[in-house]
């Protein structure tokens, strides 16, 4: 959903990561594995570009 939102021009997305989602106390099924985060961010950057946007870091 977040990739589609970025492609549609969303101003932000929220993503949960966890080193072992299956062991998470809560929200495990919706968490992204930590080792998959870099690939996800690459895909998110491409999706945002479809809407003419660039990812910006949050301090």
C-alpha positions in Angstrom: 0.0 0.0 0.0 2.8 2.4 0.8 4.4 2.0 -2.7 1.0 2.8 -4.3 0.6 5.8 -2.0 4.0 7.1 -2.9 3.2 6.6 -6.6 0.0 8.6 -6.1 1.9 11.5 -4.5 1.6 10.9 -0.8 3.6 13.2 1.4 4.6 10.5 3.7 4.4 6.8 4.7 5.0 5.0 7.9 6.8 1.6 7.8 7.4 -0.7 10.7 10.5 -2.9 10.7 11.5 -5.8 13.0 14.5 -8.2 12.9 12.1 -11.1 13.4 8.4 -10.1 12.7 7.2 -13.6 13.6 8.5 -13.1 17.1 7.2 -9.6 17.6 4.9 -9.1 20.6 2.5 -7.0 18.4 2.2 -5.9 14.8 4.5 -8.7 13.5 2.4 -9.5 10.4 2.6 -5.9 9.2 6.3 -5.4 9.9 8.9 -5.4 7.2 12.0 -7.6 7.9 14.9 -5.3 8.8 17.1 -6.9 6.1 14.5 -6.1 3.4 14.4 -2.4 4.3 17.1 -1.2 1.9 15.3 -2.9 -1.1 12.0 -1.4 0.1 13.4 2.1 0.2 14.8 1.7 -3.3 11.4 0.7 -4.5 9.7 3.5 -2.6 12.1 6.0 -4.2 11.1 4.7 -7.6 7.4 4.9 -6.8 7.7 8.5 -5.5 9.5 9.5 -8.7 6.4 8.5 -10.6 4.6 11.3 -8.9 7.5 13.7 -9.4 8.6 13.5 -5.8 11.9 12.8 -4.1 12.3 11.1 -0.7 13.5 13.5 2.0 15.2 12.4 5.3 13.4 13.2 8.6 15.6 14.6 11.3 
